[in-house]
Amino acid sequence: MDNTIQIDKMTRQEKLQTMEALWVSLSIDDREIVSPVWHEYSLLETDLRMSTGQEQVIDWTRAKQELRKRFE
């Protein structure tokens, strides 16, 4: 029996529902999820930049626009 998932044959909605189901399943016991060390350092760096005024908060819509401009 072939258990492979034919992702390319799934609709966008089916793919999103599958991702959501996987995330819920993986998140049930978050003790098993270990963040890498670099992630903590990155969060600390961002916190420092925020507290010293070197980082600004922008809304998600604007952030997406700026990222698209940067990578197009």
Number of C-alpha atoms within 10 A of each C-alpha: 3 4 5 6 8 7 11 8 9 12 10 11 9 12 14 12 12 14 12 12 12 11 11 11 10 12 12 9 9 8 7 9 9 7 8 8 8 9 10 11 11 11 11 12 12 14 14 13 13 13 10 9 9 10 12 7 7 8 7 9 8 10 12 11 10 11 10 10 9 8 6 5
